[in-house]
Structure formats: C-alpha cells, structure tokens
Amino acid sequence: MTTAPQDCPAGHHPPVRLAVRTVPAEPPPETASRPEELRHAERYRSRPAAVRYLWRRLTARRLVAAAADCGPAEVELLRTPAGPLRVECRGRPAGLTVSVSQSRDWTACAVGVEPLGLDIERHRPAGPPPPPGLPAAVLHPEELRAAGEPDWPALLRHWTLKEALAKATGHGIGGGGLTEVRVDPDAPGDSLRSAGRWAAPGEWSVWALDLGVPVAAALALPRRDCPHPPPLRPL
C-alpha cells in the first residue's frame, strides 16, 4: 500500500485512514448493521447489491469509529446532495470526511479531516479493448492524442483519478466534465494537471494509489505545499 515519504514539510496533509477489501457473499450479521441500513438494503432489486451495500456501510463505520474513538454502532453516515458523506458520532459532528467506492466485489473507504475523494476500479481481465467511443468520453483531448488507443489499465488509471476529483469537489461525472480534466497517471506525485470547470487551478491534488490489490485507485485532497500523498493508515 502506498504511503507518503516522511521527509515532507510541515504543510503535508494529515494522515488518511483507508480500508480496502473484497465483499463476502453473505451479508454481515444483522446486529452489525444499523436499522436504517437494513431498511435501505431491502430496496435493492438484487441480493448481491444489497449485500455489497451493507458491507460498504459497515466498512465505512468501522473506519470512522477507529478515527473518532467511538463504536461503529454510534457512527451515522449522512447523505449529502453531492460529494463525500457527512459523519456524526454519538449524535454530534465528527469533524471527518468519508469517501466510499465500490467496484464489483471490491469496496474501499477513506476517512480524513480534510475534504477528500476516493475511487477504485477493479482491473479488467485480458480480453477485448475498451469499447469504441469510451476513451473519447473519458479522456481530455490532449490525453486522447497522447494515448492513441488506450488499453483498459491506462483508461482505468485516468478514470479513477478523475472520479476521485469529482467526488472530492461534489461534481457529477456527466456533462463532459471528465474530458475537461487533464491528469498524468504516470507522474510520481500529484497527477492533476487541470480541473476544467470542477475547480480553480491549484485547488486540488490527485494521486494514483497502489493498494496492493487488483484495483486501480486514486485519492483527491485539497492542494498543499507537499507534492506527496498523505500517510495512509490501513484499517
């Protein structure tokens, strides 16, 4: 799992807690889920989707509990119109930001004291290339010219970096926003080159993460003086 070098200046980001895991086929015990989560899970049309939702919420609450020094049952994850979840612990604001991402049977969660966005995409097996037209819907014109015909790994690296920024800034990924954002997935530090309509220049940083599992992953945070990602504390 990627961690930041320890020689960063004082302006470095505070640590971010992170969890990534595969989702079991069976739901967590009912006692591990909040009543409102169980009710919400019943709205899903498929059982696998409901199971993924319950594990996603439990993973997030456990991560928040570790950061806020309270029990997972005391954590509430409150939806906002867009962007990361709002967090309460024992009925009071926890001063934390939560971003959750799901890709097939993998789920990931990041928790920090700053606004943040996390995205993962499970690696695609070797096989057909991305469908025609998909790269043009994801890549900035300059990225598209440089990439030619990108394969799945390259496209997913671009996608996760942009989706992490979309989550952090509270923007949806529709309306051509992805193609306005320009990133450099191969950069050793901050990958963001321009944010289009989503943010003013210099407001955000985005990093590709190596989590040691078969997913592409990225984390977005407000820009600071240090070019390195924050220290990651796994659950």
N, C-alpha and C positions, 0 to 999 in steps of 0.2 A: 504494500500500500504506500502511495506517495506521501512523503512528509516534507515539510519545508526545511531548508538548511537552518542551522541555529545561529548563523552569523548575521542575521538580518538586523537592520537598525530598529530603534525604538518604535518607529512608525509601523511596525508589522501588524498584521491582522491578529486579533485574539484567536485562540485555538477554536477549531470547529470539531464537534463530535459527529462521528459518522458511523452508520451501520449499513451493511450490505449483506443480503442473504437470499437463498432460494426459498421459495414459498412451499411449505408442506402441502400434500394433497388434502389433508384433513384440517378443519378449522381449529383454532385454539380452543381450549376449554371455555365454556360459557362464562365461568367466573373470571376469566382474564379479560373479557370484553365489557365495555360499558353498555347499559341498556339501550341507549340511543344508537349505538353502533350495531347492535343486534337487529334493531328495528330497520335501520338503513340497509343492512345486508339482505333483508328479506325482499327488498325492491329489485334486486338484481335478477335478470332473467335466467342466468346460468349459475349453477352451484360453484363452478371454478372461479367465476368472477367474484362471487360473494366471499369465498374463502380467501382470495387474494386481498380483497378489501379489509377483512378482519385482521389478517396478518400485517398488512401495511399499517393500519392504525395502531396495533399493539406494538410493533417495532418502533413507531414514532413516539408513542407514550413512554416506552421504556427508555428511549434515548433522552427524552425531555426529563424524565424522572432522575436520571443519572446526573444531568446538568443542573437541575433545580433542587436537588436534595429533597425529593418527596417521593411518595409511592406512585407507581403507574396508574393506580385506580383514582388518584387525586388529580390527574392531569386531564385537562379538557383541551381539545384541538378544535378551534372555532374557524369556520369557513369565512373567507373574505371575498369581496367581489372578484378580485384577481390577485395573483401573486401568492406568496407563502401563507401558511396557516398562522392564525393568532393563537397564542398559548396562554392558558391560565393554569395555576397550581393552587389547590385549596381555595378556589374561587377568586383568586387575585391574579392580575397580570404577572407573568413570569419573567418579562423582560427578555424573551428569547424569540428567535425566528426559526421556523421549521419549514423545510422543503422536502417533499417526498416524490419519488419517481418509481414507476413500475414498467417493466419490460418483460412480457411473457411470464416466466416463472421466477424472475428476479425482482426483488424490491430493494430500494435504498432510501436512506433518510439522512439529512444533515441538519444539525442544530447549532446555532451560534447566537451571539449577542448583537450581530450586525444583520442588516438585510442580506439575504442570500438566495441563490437558486441552484438546485442540483438536478442533473438529468443523467439517466443511463439508458443505453440501448444494447440489448443482447446481441452478441456477434451473430452474423448470418453464416450458415454453413456454406462450404464451397458449392457453387452452382451457378444459376443464371445471374447475370449482372443486374444492377438496378433497372427498373422499367424505364423505357424511353420517356423523357419529359420530367422524370423525378429530379435529376440533378439541376435542371433549369428552375425548378420550383424551390430548391433549397439553397443553391449557391449564388453568391454575388457575381455579377458579370465578370469581374476580374478573376474570381476564383474559378469560374467556369472556363474561361480562356486558358488558365494555367493547368487545370485538371484534365482537359480533354474529355475523356470518357472515364470518370472515376469509378472504382470498384466499390463494393459495399463498405469495407473498412474505412476508406477515405471519406465516403459520404456520411457514415455514421459519426466520424470524428467531427466533421463540420456541423452536423445536425445537433449533437449533444451540446457543443459549445454555444450554439445559438439558442437552443431551447433553455439552457441554464440561464442565459441572459434574459430571455423572455419571462421566465418565472421570477427572477430577481426584481425586474422592473415592473412586473404586473401587466405585461402586454401579452395578448394572444399571438399565436404564430401565424394567423391568417392575414389576408390583405396584403401579401407581398412583403411583409416585414422581414422574413428570413433572408430574402435576396438583397435587402438593403444593408444587412450586417455583414462585415468582412472580418474573417478570422484567419489565423495562421496556426493550424493544429500542430505543426512541427516545431513551433517556437519553444525554446527551453523554459520560458516563463509565461508571462501574460500573453494570451493568444489573440486578444481583441485588437483589431485594427480600426474599425469604425462601427458605430452602433445605429446608423441610419436615424429613423425617427424615434427610436426607442430611448435614446439618452444623448445628452450633450457630450462632446468629446472630452475624454479624461475623467468621466464619472465612474466608470466600472472597469473591472478586470475579470477575465475569464481564463481558467486553466483547465487543460486536459489532465485527467487523473488516471493513474494506473492503480487499480484496486486489487490486482492480483487474481481477478476472476474474469470469466469470458464476457465482459461487457465493456462498451465504450462509455466513458463517464466524463462529466465536466462540472465545474463549480464556478459560480459567479458571485462576486462580492464588490462593494464599493472600492474604488481605486485608492490605494495608499502609496506611500513612498517606496516601499519594498516591492520588487518585482516578483517575489516568490509567493507561492500559495501559503495559506496559514498552516500551522501544525495541525495534523488530523489525529483525533483521539478516537480510535475504534471502540465500539461497544463490546 
